[in-house]
Amino acid sequence: MTANAQTAPTVLVIMGVSGCGKSTVASGLASRLGWEFAEGDDFHPRANVDKMHDGHPLTDEDRWPWLRRIADWIAGTKSDSAPGIVTCSALKRSYRDVLRAPGVVFVHLTASKELLEERLSARKGHFMPADLLQSQLDTLEPLGPDERGIVVDVAAKPDEIVDSILTDLSLAYSESPRD
């Protein structure tokens, strides 16, 4: 856990490169906590989706409007006094600076490149092609020691990852469904 993660979060930003399981983990957390959930990909303008679908990485200029939309969702959630969870790659510190606010905690999901490639090659119907993974890995700036957040390896099963996050952040939750 990095600096200032001791107080209870009001918004979790589930971050990491494509294929790390942001949506799966975030929806599991939202279900267990009863918090509002927003899929960060839904905030992308159509032009961004088309660009990625065509195999072109996004530029910073492409990302700023998307990040501002997510920041607006965070601000709206906080103003409603309702806790929330949103997915966002948040690859650079400058991107996280747009999202950062009191009560926001970043949950950086990490995995080996091999695991990420395996997951991306198995994924169907997503606009982000697997061949853009390296551009995301090249862009990624890990959380700094002064950024409020935790780093979580995602090699385990999704419910175990959710359990780990809830424990690390000392969040009260309902028991996970087990098979």
C-alpha positions as CSV (number, residue, x, y, z in Angstrom):
1,M,0.0,0.0,0.0
2,T,1.3,3.4,-0.9
3,A,1.1,6.7,1.0
4,N,-2.2,7.9,2.4
5,A,-4.2,4.8,1.7
6,Q,-5.2,4.5,5.4
7,T,-8.5,6.4,5.3
8,A,-11.5,4.7,3.8
9,P,-11.9,5.2,0.0
10,T,-15.1,6.6,-1.5
11,V,-14.1,5.8,-5.1
12,L,-11.8,3.0,-6.3
13,V,-10.2,3.4,-9.7
14,I,-9.3,-0.1,-11.0
15,M,-6.3,0.5,-13.2
16,G,-3.9,-1.4,-15.4
17,V,-3.2,-2.4,-19.0
18,S,-5.6,-4.2,-21.2
19,G,-6.2,-7.8,-20.2
20,C,-5.4,-7.4,-16.5
21,G,-9.0,-8.0,-15.5
22,K,-10.2,-4.5,-14.6
23,S,-13.8,-5.1,-15.5
24,T,-14.0,-8.5,-13.9
25,V,-12.4,-7.4,-10.6
26,A,-14.3,-4.1,-10.5
27,S,-17.7,-5.8,-11.0
28,G,-16.8,-8.3,-8.3
29,L,-15.9,-5.5,-5.9
30,A,-19.0,-3.6,-6.8
31,S,-21.1,-6.7,-6.2
32,R,-19.5,-7.5,-2.9
33,L,-19.6,-3.9,-1.6
34,G,-22.9,-2.8,-3.1
35,W,-21.1,0.2,-4.7
36,E,-22.0,1.9,-8.0
37,F,-19.9,0.6,-10.9
38,A,-18.9,2.4,-14.1
39,E,-17.0,0.8,-17.0
40,G,-14.3,3.2,-18.1
41,D,-14.4,2.0,-21.7
42,D,-18.0,3.3,-21.9
43,F,-16.6,6.9,-21.5
44,H,-14.4,6.7,-24.7
45,P,-15.6,8.8,-27.6
46,R,-16.5,6.7,-30.7
47,A,-13.3,8.0,-32.4
48,N,-11.1,6.5,-29.7
49,V,-12.9,3.1,-30.0
50,D,-12.5,3.1,-33.8
51,K,-8.9,4.1,-33.6
52,M,-8.1,1.2,-31.2
53,H,-10.2,-1.2,-33.2
54,D,-8.1,-0.3,-36.2
55,G,-4.9,-1.2,-34.3
56,H,-3.7,2.3,-33.5
57,P,-2.7,3.3,-30.0
58,L,-4.3,6.3,-28.4
59,T,-2.3,9.5,-28.0
60,D,-2.4,11.8,-24.9
61,E,-4.7,14.1,-26.9
62,D,-7.1,11.2,-27.6
63,R,-7.1,10.4,-23.9
64,W,-7.8,13.8,-22.2
65,P,-11.5,14.0,-23.1
66,W,-12.0,10.4,-21.9
67,L,-10.2,11.0,-18.7
68,R,-12.2,14.2,-18.0
69,R,-15.4,12.2,-18.5
70,I,-14.3,9.7,-16.0
71,A,-13.2,12.5,-13.6
72,D,-16.7,14.0,-14.0
73,W,-18.3,10.6,-13.1
74,I,-16.0,10.5,-10.0
75,A,-17.0,14.0,-9.0
76,G,-20.7,13.2,-9.5
77,T,-20.4,10.0,-7.4
78,K,-18.6,11.9,-4.6
79,S,-21.2,14.7,-4.7
80,D,-24.0,12.2,-4.3
81,S,-22.1,10.8,-1.3
82,A,-22.3,7.3,-2.8
83,P,-19.2,5.2,-3.0
84,G,-18.2,4.0,-6.5
85,I,-15.8,1.9,-8.6
86,V,-14.6,2.8,-12.1
87,T,-12.3,1.1,-14.4
88,C,-9.6,3.1,-16.2
89,S,-6.2,2.1,-17.5
90,A,-4.7,5.2,-15.9
91,L,-1.4,4.3,-17.4
92,K,0.5,7.6,-16.6
93,R,0.7,9.6,-13.5
94,S,-0.5,12.6,-15.5
95,Y,-3.7,10.7,-16.3
96,R,-4.2,9.7,-12.7
97,D,-3.7,13.4,-11.7
98,V,-6.9,14.1,-13.7
99,L,-8.8,11.5,-11.7
100,R,-7.2,12.1,-8.3
101,A,-9.5,13.6,-5.6
102,P,-10.0,13.2,-1.9
103,G,-11.2,9.7,-1.2
104,V,-10.0,8.2,-4.5
105,V,-7.8,5.1,-4.3
106,F,-6.1,3.5,-7.2
107,V,-6.0,-0.3,-7.4
108,H,-3.3,-1.2,-9.9
109,L,-3.8,-4.7,-11.3
110,T,-0.6,-6.3,-12.6
111,A,0.3,-9.5,-14.4
112,S,3.1,-11.0,-16.4
113,K,3.2,-10.1,-20.1
114,E,2.6,-13.7,-20.9
115,L,-0.6,-13.9,-18.8
116,L,-1.8,-10.6,-20.4
117,E,-1.2,-11.9,-23.9
118,E,-3.0,-15.2,-23.1
119,R,-6.0,-13.3,-21.8
120,L,-6.1,-10.9,-24.7
121,S,-5.9,-13.7,-27.3
122,A,-8.8,-15.5,-25.6
123,R,-11.0,-12.4,-25.4
124,K,-13.7,-12.0,-28.0
125,G,-15.6,-9.0,-29.1
126,H,-13.5,-6.3,-27.5
127,F,-12.3,-3.3,-29.4
128,M,-8.8,-3.4,-28.0
129,P,-6.6,-5.7,-30.1
130,A,-3.9,-7.8,-28.4
131,D,-1.2,-6.2,-30.6
132,L,-1.6,-2.9,-28.7
133,L,-0.5,-4.5,-25.4
134,Q,3.1,-3.5,-25.8
135,S,2.3,0.1,-26.4
136,Q,0.3,0.1,-23.1
137,L,3.2,-1.6,-21.3
138,D,5.6,1.0,-22.7
139,T,3.3,3.8,-21.5
140,L,2.6,2.4,-18.0
141,E,4.0,4.4,-15.1
142,P,3.6,2.4,-11.9
143,L,2.0,4.1,-8.9
144,G,4.5,6.4,-7.2
145,P,5.2,6.2,-3.4
146,D,3.2,9.4,-2.9
147,E,0.1,8.1,-4.8
148,R,-2.8,6.7,-2.8
149,G,-3.3,3.1,-3.9
150,I,-2.3,-0.5,-3.9
151,V,-0.7,-2.9,-6.4
152,V,-2.4,-6.3,-6.8
153,D,-1.1,-9.3,-8.9
154,V,-3.9,-10.9,-10.8
155,A,-2.6,-14.4,-11.3
156,A,-5.1,-15.7,-8.8
157,K,-8.8,-16.4,-9.3
158,P,-11.1,-13.3,-9.6
159,D,-12.8,-13.9,-6.2
160,E,-9.4,-14.3,-4.5
161,I,-8.2,-11.1,-6.1
162,V,-11.4,-9.3,-4.8
163,D,-10.8,-10.8,-1.3
164,S,-7.3,-9.5,-1.3
165,I,-8.3,-6.0,-2.3
166,L,-11.0,-5.8,0.2
167,T,-8.6,-7.0,2.9
168,D,-5.8,-4.7,1.9
169,L,-8.2,-1.7,1.9
170,S,-10.0,-2.8,5.1
171,L,-13.4,-2.6,3.4
172,A,-16.4,-4.3,4.9
173,Y,-18.0,-6.7,2.5
174,S,-20.3,-9.7,2.1
175,E,-18.8,-13.1,1.8
176,S,-17.8,-14.1,-1.8
177,P,-19.8,-16.8,-3.5
178,R,-17.7,-20.0,-3.7
179,D,-18.2,-23.0,-5.9
